[in-house]
Structures are given as structure tokens and as C-alpha cells.
Amino acid sequence: MSGAHNLNNKFKRIAHVVGPVWNEKESQKCIKSLKRGINMLLINCEIEKYQSVAIPAISSGIFGFPKEKVAHCILRAIDRY
């Protein structure tokens, strides 16, 4: 995690999470990898004692992960955490 600098006064830290590049043939592997990254983010947030966290649609941009699958992964990872 790094400082938010001048991004916005509301944000104190930025977590850099790199998700997988979407591959339809290896979709289950991609999904597991994304969930693992989100889980690690949540663990770090707990360690740092953050009161809130915003999780964007990781990997859904240039990495091509379908947005509905990203949303499902985020919700499942949070629920299991």
C-alpha cells in the first residue's frame, strides 16, 4: 500500500492489486486468482485496521475480465472473508 498523496483528502492509502488477465479457457484459474488477490487486500485492510475500503472492478479494463464476473468474485471473496 502507498500513500494517496494529493488524490483526495478522504483517501489515506491506495492498495495496488494486480488481477489476472481474463482467459475464457482458464476461467476458473482466473477467478481463483482474482479472489485470492481480493482476499489478500482484505487481510491487509484488517491488519492496518481500516474502517472502510473501496474495491474497484479489478482486471475488468485492459485485462478483459468480464465485469459481472468481477463483481461476483468481489462479493464472494468478501462474503467468505
TIMARDREN-798719 format. One record per residue (C-alpha): residue number from 1; residue in three letters; chain; x, y, z. Coordinates in steps of 0.25 Angstrom, whole numbers, plus 5000, padded with zeros to 4 digits. Example, Ala and Ser with C-alpha at 12.3 -4.5 7.8 and 13.67 -1.06 7.14 Angstrom:
<nodes>
+-----+---------+--------+------+-------+------+
| num | residuo | cadena | east | north |   up |
+-----+---------+--------+------+-------+------+
|   1 |     ALA |      A | 5049 |  4982 | 5031 |
|   2 |     SER |      A | 5055 |  4996 | 5029 |
+-----+---------+--------+------+-------+------+
</nodes>
This chain:
<nodes>
+-----+---------+--------+------+-------+------+
| num | residuo | cadena | east | north |   up |
+-----+---------+--------+------+-------+------+
|   1 |     MET |      A | 5000 |  5000 | 5000 |
|   2 |     SER |      A | 5005 |  5014 | 4998 |
|   3 |     GLY |      A | 5000 |  5028 | 5002 |
|   4 |     ALA |      A | 4989 |  5035 | 4994 |
|   5 |     HIS |      A | 4997 |  5048 | 4993 |
|   6 |     ASN |      A | 4988 |  5058 | 4986 |
|   7 |     LEU |      A | 4978 |  5049 | 4981 |
|   8 |     ASN |      A | 4967 |  5053 | 4990 |
|   9 |     ASN |      A | 4967 |  5057 | 5005 |
|  10 |     LYS |      A | 4957 |  5046 | 5008 |
|  11 |     PHE |      A | 4967 |  5035 | 5004 |
|  12 |     LYS |      A | 4979 |  5032 | 5013 |
|  13 |     ARG |      A | 4984 |  5019 | 5006 |
|  14 |     ILE |      A | 4984 |  5013 | 4992 |
|  15 |     ALA |      A | 4985 |  4998 | 4991 |
|  16 |     HIS |      A | 4991 |  4993 | 4978 |
|  17 |     VAL |      A | 4985 |  4980 | 4974 |
|  18 |     VAL |      A | 4988 |  4974 | 4960 |
|  19 |     GLY |      A | 4978 |  4964 | 4956 |
|  20 |     PRO |      A | 4979 |  4953 | 4945 |
|  21 |     VAL |      A | 4977 |  4955 | 4930 |
|  22 |     TRP |      A | 4964 |  4948 | 4926 |
|  23 |     ASN |      A | 4965 |  4935 | 4918 |
|  24 |     GLU |      A | 4952 |  4928 | 4915 |
|  25 |     LYS |      A | 4959 |  4915 | 4914 |
|  26 |     GLU |      A | 4965 |  4917 | 4928 |
|  27 |     SER |      A | 4953 |  4924 | 4934 |
|  28 |     GLN |      A | 4953 |  4916 | 4947 |
|  29 |     LYS |      A | 4968 |  4919 | 4949 |
|  30 |     CYS |      A | 4966 |  4934 | 4946 |
|  31 |     ILE |      A | 4954 |  4934 | 4956 |
|  32 |     LYS |      A | 4962 |  4927 | 4967 |
|  33 |     SER |      A | 4974 |  4937 | 4965 |
|  34 |     LEU |      A | 4965 |  4949 | 4966 |
|  35 |     LYS |      A | 4958 |  4944 | 4979 |
|  36 |     ARG |      A | 4972 |  4942 | 4985 |
|  37 |     GLY |      A | 4976 |  4956 | 4981 |
|  38 |     ILE |      A | 4963 |  4962 | 4988 |
|  39 |     ASN |      A | 4965 |  4953 | 5000 |
|  40 |     MET |      A | 4980 |  4958 | 5002 |
|  41 |     LEU |      A | 4974 |  4972 | 5001 |
|  42 |     LEU |      A | 4964 |  4969 | 5012 |
|  43 |     ILE |      A | 4975 |  4963 | 5020 |
|  44 |     ASN |      A | 4984 |  4975 | 5019 |
|  45 |     CYS |      A | 4972 |  4985 | 5022 |
|  46 |     GLU |      A | 4969 |  4977 | 5035 |
|  47 |     ILE |      A | 4984 |  4977 | 5039 |
|  48 |     GLU |      A | 4984 |  4992 | 5036 |
|  49 |     LYS |      A | 4971 |  4994 | 5044 |
|  50 |     TYR |      A | 4964 |  5001 | 5033 |
|  51 |     GLN |      A | 4949 |  5005 | 5035 |
|  52 |     SER |      A | 4945 |  5004 | 5020 |
|  53 |     VAL |      A | 4951 |  5000 | 5007 |
|  54 |     ALA |      A | 4946 |  5003 | 4993 |
|  55 |     ILE |      A | 4949 |  4991 | 4983 |
|  56 |     PRO |      A | 4948 |  4995 | 4968 |
|  57 |     ALA |      A | 4946 |  4985 | 4957 |
|  58 |     ILE |      A | 4960 |  4979 | 4957 |
|  59 |     SER |      A | 4964 |  4973 | 4944 |
|  60 |     SER |      A | 4952 |  4978 | 4936 |
|  61 |     GLY |      A | 4959 |  4989 | 4928 |
|  62 |     ILE |      A | 4970 |  4985 | 4919 |
|  63 |     PHE |      A | 4971 |  4971 | 4925 |
|  64 |     GLY |      A | 4957 |  4968 | 4919 |
|  65 |     PHE |      A | 4951 |  4961 | 4932 |
|  66 |     PRO |      A | 4936 |  4962 | 4930 |
|  67 |     LYS |      A | 4930 |  4972 | 4939 |
|  68 |     GLU |      A | 4919 |  4963 | 4944 |
|  69 |     LYS |      A | 4929 |  4952 | 4948 |
|  70 |     VAL |      A | 4938 |  4962 | 4955 |
|  71 |     ALA |      A | 4926 |  4967 | 4963 |
|  72 |     HIS |      A | 4922 |  4953 | 4967 |
|  73 |     CYS |      A | 4937 |  4950 | 4971 |
|  74 |     ILE |      A | 4938 |  4962 | 4980 |
|  75 |     LEU |      A | 4925 |  4959 | 4987 |
|  76 |     ARG |      A | 4928 |  4944 | 4989 |
|  77 |     ALA |      A | 4942 |  4948 | 4994 |
|  78 |     ILE |      A | 4936 |  4958 | 5004 |
|  79 |     ASP |      A | 4925 |  4948 | 5008 |
|  80 |     ARG |      A | 4936 |  4937 | 5010 |
|  81 |     TYR |      A | 4945 |  4946 | 5018 |
+-----+---------+--------+------+-------+------+
</nodes>
